[in-house]
Amino acid sequence: MPEVEFDVQWPDGSRQWVYSPSTVVEDVFTVGTAYPLAEFVELTRTAMTEASRRVQERYGFPCSRAAATLAGIEGTAARFPDGQVRVAGFRR
């Protein structure tokens, strides 16, 4: 599976490269777009669920790294009451 990282800018301006086991994030997010925090978390949930499904389809088991990515995003997002999250880029 082609792995992808996506560059996330949080509401406080901090940035983080986030792992995805699949290119599905390139279908879900648009580079340069700022998403409301809750929408970003929900879109990440959708992307990581699909990424894990693709891994399961190919290898016979779900992707624990996709679950860890989602947990990390949810944990970081919980630090902010609201705001925008910008997806700044992708790298493979």
C-alpha positions in Angstrom: 0.0 0.0 0.0 1.3 3.5 -0.7 1.7 5.3 2.5 1.2 9.1 2.7 1.8 11.7 5.3 -0.2 14.9 5.5 0.9 18.2 6.9 -1.6 19.6 9.4 -1.7 23.1 10.8 -3.6 23.2 14.1 -5.7 26.2 15.3 -2.7 27.5 17.4 -0.4 27.5 14.3 1.6 24.4 15.3 2.2 21.9 12.5 2.4 18.1 12.4 3.0 15.5 9.8 0.4 12.8 10.2 0.7 9.2 8.9 -1.8 7.5 6.6 -1.4 3.9 5.4 -3.3 4.7 2.3 -3.6 7.5 -0.3 -7.3 7.8 0.7 -6.4 11.1 2.5 -5.6 12.6 -0.9 -9.2 12.0 -1.8 -10.7 13.3 1.4 -8.6 16.4 2.0 -7.6 19.3 -0.3 -4.2 20.9 0.1 -4.5 24.5 1.3 -8.0 24.1 2.7 -8.9 25.0 6.3 -11.5 22.8 7.9 -13.5 23.5 11.0 -12.0 21.4 13.8 -15.0 19.0 14.2 -15.2 18.5 10.4 -11.5 17.8 10.2 -11.7 15.1 13.0 -14.7 13.5 11.2 -13.0 13.5 7.8 -9.9 12.0 9.4 -12.2 9.3 11.0 -13.6 8.6 7.5 -10.2 8.5 5.9 -8.6 6.2 8.5 -11.6 3.9 8.5 -11.3 3.5 4.8 -7.5 3.2 5.0 -7.8 0.4 7.5 -10.5 -1.3 5.4 -8.1 -1.2 2.4 -5.3 -2.8 4.5 -7.7 -5.5 5.7 -8.8 -6.2 2.2 -5.2 -6.6 1.0 -3.5 -8.2 4.0 -6.4 -9.8 6.0 -6.2 -7.6 9.1 -7.1 -4.0 9.9 -4.4 -1.4 10.2 -3.5 -0.5 13.8 -1.5 2.5 12.6 -4.6 4.0 11.1 -6.3 3.6 14.4 -3.3 5.2 16.1 -3.4 8.1 13.7 -7.1 8.7 14.4 -6.5 8.5 18.2 -3.7 11.0 17.9 -5.8 13.4 15.9 -8.7 13.1 18.3 -6.3 13.7 21.3 -4.7 16.8 19.7 -8.1 18.2 18.6 -9.4 17.8 22.2 -6.9 20.5 23.2 -8.8 23.1 21.2 -12.3 24.4 21.9 -12.8 25.2 18.2 -10.9 26.7 15.3 -9.7 25.8 11.8 -7.3 23.0 10.8 -5.5 23.5 7.5 -4.1 20.6 5.4 -0.9 22.1 4.0 0.4 19.2 1.9 1.1 15.6 1.3 4.3 13.6 0.9 4.9 10.0 0.0 
